[in-house]
Amino acid sequence: MEAVRVFRTRGTLAQLCHNTRCFRLLSTLTAGNKGQKLQDSRTRTPVGFFYRTVMICKAHLNTASSTLDSSEIKKFQALANKWWDQHGEFAALHSMNDLRVPFVRDNLLNLNGARKSGFPLSGYKILDVGCGGGLLSEPLARLGACVTGIDPVEDSIRTAQLHKSFDPFLDKHIHYKACTLEDITEEAMETFDGVVASEVVEHVSNVESFIKCCHKILKPEASLFITTINKTKLSYVFGILVSENVLKLLPKGTHEWEKFISPVELERIMESNGFSVKSIKGMLYNPISGLWSWIDSTAINYAVHAVKEKVPPEPDYCRSEDKDQPEDRL
């Protein structure tokens, strides 16, 4: 068996993990022969060994490509039971719904040119990445959307599930799952009409990998919505020093200035990975009134709406040229 020979000759786990062909062969072999034995001309090896090897390889690859930052999990784990306290640490996020819910709703409807009374987002499948306790998932579901909320903090998901369970309508329209974006990428290819990542990208370890995953799970010409914090001196002063240390709006250490990203950089990443940025709007939080408002400046907080570009069909002349080429023969 080729997979056995490759594994025996190249040996190390690291080499195996980076040998895509071998990895795929092992996956194929183990998928259909879990209860059988593989053998080459010299030895017999239980397929269980190969199955475990493949699982280790998959775990290694998932860890290497994950955008999850374990330090961020610890921060939000401590706050998992406080999501629905409207006067607590997440008060600003509750208030932000006044901006971000219409932002998502209006852009989705304007893009598709259809408006429905009562439940305007009926028929839309939306993924809420980093959903926490469901603060954004619930109002989107109340508009008729079928919402999937994901978050790596299991206690936050339990909080979200408990809260939606009191409303039969929400219980039917929202599905929560404790996982990362990467965990569902393969199974959810081109599934969603919209992906929302609100106050999330400043907590991931690799923004570009995150954007690539969002691209994969969106349908062609579907929408990606992001709200985040700019990387400026003002954002450091007001987003960290004032919010966390002076006014105590957030627990100290919630944000790291190094992880903030400018609209220019975020737009560059998105457009280099198959998105067309449609709008970027500045946001401002007033800690006295507890309200958010749209502003022209993006110096602190901002929102982005981007659309996954539809891949143009291959020109006819390319297909005709391919037909003229001789077929490869094994």
C-alpha positions in Angstrom: 0.0 0.0 0.0 1.4 3.4 -1.0 0.3 5.1 2.2 2.1 2.4 4.3 5.3 2.7 2.3 5.3 6.5 2.5 4.7 6.4 6.2 7.4 3.8 6.8 10.0 5.6 4.7 9.4 9.2 5.7 8.7 8.4 9.3 8.1 11.4 11.4 4.7 12.8 12.4 5.7 16.3 11.3 6.6 15.1 7.9 3.4 13.2 7.6 1.3 16.2 8.6 2.8 18.2 5.9 2.6 15.5 3.2 -0.9 16.3 1.9 -1.0 13.3 -0.4 0.0 10.8 2.3 -2.4 12.4 4.7 -5.3 12.1 2.3 -4.4 8.5 1.5 -4.4 7.6 5.1 -7.7 9.3 5.7 -9.3 7.4 2.8 -7.9 4.1 3.9 -9.0 4.5 7.5 -12.5 5.8 6.6 -13.5 2.5 5.0 -11.5 -0.1 6.9 -11.7 0.7 10.6 -12.5 -2.9 11.5 -10.0 -4.5 9.0 -6.2 -4.8 8.8 -3.9 -3.2 6.3 -0.9 -5.1 5.1 2.0 -4.7 2.8 4.3 -7.5 1.5 6.3 -7.6 4.7 4.1 -6.9 7.7 0.5 -6.6 8.9 -0.5 -3.4 10.8 -3.9 -2.9 12.5 -5.7 0.0 10.9 -6.4 1.4 14.3 -2.8 2.6 14.4 -3.3 4.4 11.1 -6.6 5.8 12.3 -5.0 7.2 15.4 -2.2 8.6 13.3 -4.7 10.4 11.1 -6.5 11.8 14.1 -3.2 13.2 15.5 -2.4 14.7 12.1 -5.8 16.4 11.9 -5.4 17.8 15.4 -2.0 19.1 14.5 -3.2 20.7 11.3 -6.3 22.2 13.0 -4.1 23.7 15.8 -1.6 25.1 13.3 -4.3 26.9 11.3 -6.7 27.9 14.1 -7.5 31.5 14.7 -8.4 30.7 18.3 -6.3 32.5 21.0 -6.4 30.4 24.2 -5.8 33.5 26.3 -9.0 35.1 25.0 -11.0 32.0 26.1 -9.9 32.5 29.7 -11.0 36.1 29.6 -14.6 35.4 28.5 -14.9 32.2 30.5 -14.9 34.3 33.6 -17.8 36.4 32.2 -19.9 33.6 30.8 -22.8 34.0 33.2 -23.0 37.8 32.8 -24.0 38.1 29.2 -27.6 39.1 29.9 -26.9 41.7 32.7 -27.8 44.8 30.8 -26.1 47.0 33.4 -22.9 44.9 33.7 -19.8 44.3 31.7 -21.7 43.8 28.5 -23.9 46.8 28.7 -22.2 48.5 25.7 -22.9 45.4 23.6 -26.6 45.4 24.5 -26.8 49.0 23.5 -24.8 48.4 20.3 -27.7 46.3 19.0 -29.4 49.6 18.2 -26.9 50.1 15.4 -25.7 46.6 14.4 -29.1 44.9 14.0 -30.4 47.5 11.5 -27.0 47.5 9.9 -27.2 43.8 9.1 -30.9 43.9 8.3 -30.8 46.8 5.9 -27.7 45.8 4.0 -29.0 42.3 3.5 -32.4 43.5 2.2 -30.9 46.3 0.1 -28.5 43.8 -1.5 -31.2 41.4 -2.4 -33.8 44.0 -3.4 -36.6 42.3 -1.4 -38.5 43.4 1.7 -40.9 41.4 3.7 -43.2 42.7 6.3 -43.3 41.1 9.7 -40.2 38.9 9.5 -38.0 40.7 7.0 -35.1 38.3 7.3 -37.3 35.2 6.8 -35.4 32.7 4.7 -32.0 34.1 5.5 -29.4 31.8 7.1 -27.0 33.8 9.3 -23.9 32.7 11.2 -23.1 34.7 14.4 -19.4 34.1 15.0 -18.3 34.6 18.6 -22.0 34.8 19.7 -21.3 34.8 23.4 -24.6 34.6 25.3 -26.6 35.3 22.1 -27.0 39.1 22.4 -27.0 39.6 18.7 -28.3 36.1 17.7 -31.7 36.7 19.4 -32.7 40.0 17.7 -31.7 38.7 14.3 -33.8 35.6 14.9 -36.7 37.8 15.9 -36.5 39.3 12.4 -37.1 35.8 11.0 -33.6 34.7 10.2 -32.4 31.2 10.9 -29.4 31.9 13.1 -26.5 29.6 14.0 -24.4 31.0 16.9 -21.0 29.6 17.6 -18.5 30.4 20.4 -15.5 28.4 21.7 -16.5 29.2 25.3 -18.9 26.3 26.3 -20.3 28.2 29.3 -21.3 31.1 27.1 -23.1 28.7 24.8 -24.9 27.2 27.8 -26.0 30.7 28.8 -27.2 31.4 25.3 -29.1 28.1 25.1 -30.8 28.7 28.5 -31.9 32.2 27.5 -33.4 31.3 24.2 -35.2 28.3 25.7 -37.7 30.6 27.4 -39.0 31.7 24.0 -40.4 28.9 21.7 -39.9 31.1 18.6 -36.3 31.7 19.4 -35.8 28.1 20.4 -36.9 27.1 16.9 -34.9 29.8 15.0 -31.5 29.6 16.7 -29.0 26.8 16.9 -26.0 27.2 19.2 -22.8 25.3 19.0 -19.6 25.4 21.1 -16.9 25.4 18.5 -14.6 27.6 16.5 -15.2 28.9 13.0 -12.6 26.5 11.6 -14.5 23.6 13.2 -17.5 24.1 10.9 -15.8 25.4 7.8 -15.7 22.1 5.8 -19.2 21.0 6.7 -20.7 24.5 6.0 -19.2 25.4 2.7 -21.2 28.1 0.9 -24.1 27.7 3.4 -24.8 31.1 4.8 -26.4 34.3 3.4 -24.7 36.3 6.0 -21.9 36.0 8.5 -21.7 38.4 11.5 -18.5 38.9 13.5 -19.2 41.7 15.9 -16.4 42.6 18.3 -14.6 39.4 17.4 -11.6 40.1 15.1 -9.7 42.0 17.8 -9.7 38.7 19.7 -8.5 36.3 17.0 -4.9 35.3 16.5 -4.9 35.4 12.7 -7.3 37.8 11.0 -6.5 36.7 7.5 -7.2 33.1 8.2 -10.4 34.1 9.9 -11.5 36.1 6.8 -10.7 33.1 4.6 -12.9 30.9 6.7 -15.8 33.4 6.4 -15.4 33.4 2.7 -15.6 29.6 2.4 -18.9 29.3 4.4 -20.7 32.2 2.6 -22.8 31.7 -0.5 -21.6 33.6 -3.6 -22.6 37.3 -3.3 -23.5 36.8 0.4 -22.6 39.4 3.1 -19.9 39.6 5.8 -20.5 42.1 8.7 -17.7 43.1 11.1 -17.6 45.5 13.9 -14.3 46.1 15.6 -11.8 48.7 16.9 -9.3 50.7 15.0 -5.6 50.7 15.8 -5.0 54.4 16.7 -3.8 56.4 19.7 -7.4 57.4 20.3 -8.5 53.8 20.4 -5.8 53.0 23.0 -6.9 55.9 25.2 -10.6 55.4 25.0 -10.9 51.8 24.1 -8.5 50.6 26.8 -7.4 53.2 29.3 -10.7 54.9 29.8 -13.1 52.0 29.2 -11.2 49.4 31.3 -9.2 51.4 33.8 -11.2 54.6 34.4 -14.8 54.0 33.8 -14.6 50.2 34.4 -17.0 49.6 31.5 -15.0 46.4 30.7 -12.8 44.1 32.9 -9.2 45.1 32.8 -7.3 43.2 30.1 -10.3 42.6 27.8 -8.5 44.2 24.9 -5.0 44.3 23.6 -4.1 47.3 21.5 -1.7 45.1 19.4 -4.6 43.1 18.1 -6.7 46.1 17.0 -6.8 46.5 13.2 -7.3 49.6 11.0 -10.1 49.8 8.4 -7.4 50.1 5.7 -5.7 46.9 6.7 -9.0 45.0 7.2 -10.2 46.2 3.8 -6.9 45.1 2.2 -7.2 41.6 3.8 -10.9 41.2 2.8 -10.4 42.4 -0.8 -7.4 40.1 -1.3 -9.5 37.2 -0.2 -12.5 37.4 -2.5 -14.5 40.2 -0.9 -15.7 43.5 -2.1 -16.1 46.1 0.7 -19.3 48.0 0.3 -19.3 50.3 3.3 -17.2 51.3 6.3 -18.9 53.4 9.0 -17.6 55.0 12.2 -19.3 54.2 15.5 -19.1 56.1 18.8 -20.2 55.0 22.3 -21.4 57.6 24.8 -20.7 56.2 28.3 -23.0 58.8 29.9 -26.1 58.1 27.9 -25.1 54.5 27.3 -26.0 54.9 23.6 -24.1 54.3 20.3 -24.3 56.5 17.2 -23.0 56.5 13.7 -20.2 59.1 13.0 -17.9 59.9 10.1 -14.7 59.1 12.0 -13.5 55.6 12.2 -10.8 56.5 14.7 -12.1 54.2 17.5 -14.9 51.8 16.5 -16.2 51.0 13.1 -18.4 48.6 11.1 -17.7 47.0 7.8 -20.1 45.4 5.2 -18.5 43.3 2.5 -19.8 41.0 -0.1 -18.3 37.7 -1.4 -17.5 38.2 -5.0 -19.0 35.8 -7.4 -16.4 33.9 -9.4 -16.9 34.7 -13.1 -17.5 31.7 -15.4 -14.5 30.4 -17.3 -14.4 31.9 -20.8 -15.4 29.7 -23.6 -12.1 29.9 -25.3 -10.4 28.5 -22.2 -12.7 25.5 -22.2 -12.1 25.0 -26.0 -8.4 25.1 -25.5 -8.6 22.5 -22.7 -10.5 20.2 -25.1 -7.7 20.5 -27.6 -5.2 19.3 -25.1 -4.4 15.5 -25.0 -5.8 13.7 -22.0 -3.4 12.5 -19.3 -3.1 8.8 -19.2 -2.0 6.8 -16.2 
